[in-house]
Amino acid sequence: MRHAALVVTCVLGASSMVACSGRTPTAGSGTNAPPAAAKVAAGNACDRKLLTTADVSGLLSATVDSVYTIPGDPESCKFSTAAFAWVEVTLRPGQGRVTVQTWNSGKMPLTAAPFSGVGNEAAWVNDLHEVVAEKNNVLCDIQLTGPAPALAQSPVAEQQQKIGALCNKIFAGTAP
């Protein structure tokens, strides 16, 4: 029952921009207080300058000509090109673990594969050219979209590594 209460606390905490650590007090710790939640600054990776146009330019063969917050989703932004290709970046505190675990467990409509070396846990969604990763329950989701000629023509393993490195850069910039 205590675990269920912690899960509910984590889910509810996501809407108030906090991340749960998932730890419970140990016997004899002298406290029944919930673990402290990591605070993450508001805003998306673009607004906070966690990623720049130079960071994502190698993922697209077309030149990024605009960077903007996705309307209705202040935690997501796009690096967009005139060639109808873009890199979409989402940074969601408090939703990392459940999102990555859902992808890796096969509960999503597309196939994902566990992907190591990014955050605490990550998945690669080949059909979407997407890395879904989490560190300290902060979600980093980076996806490439557009016609093939506008995307950099690199092997999948190279795309994975480049996108994964961007999530790791974001995680380094959001560390408490």
Salt bridges, closest charged atoms under 4 A:
ASP55 OD2 - LYS169 NZ 2.81
ASP73 OD2 - ARG92 NH2 2.81
GLU75 OE1 - ARG92 NH1 2.79
GLU158 OE2 - LYS162 NZ 3.12
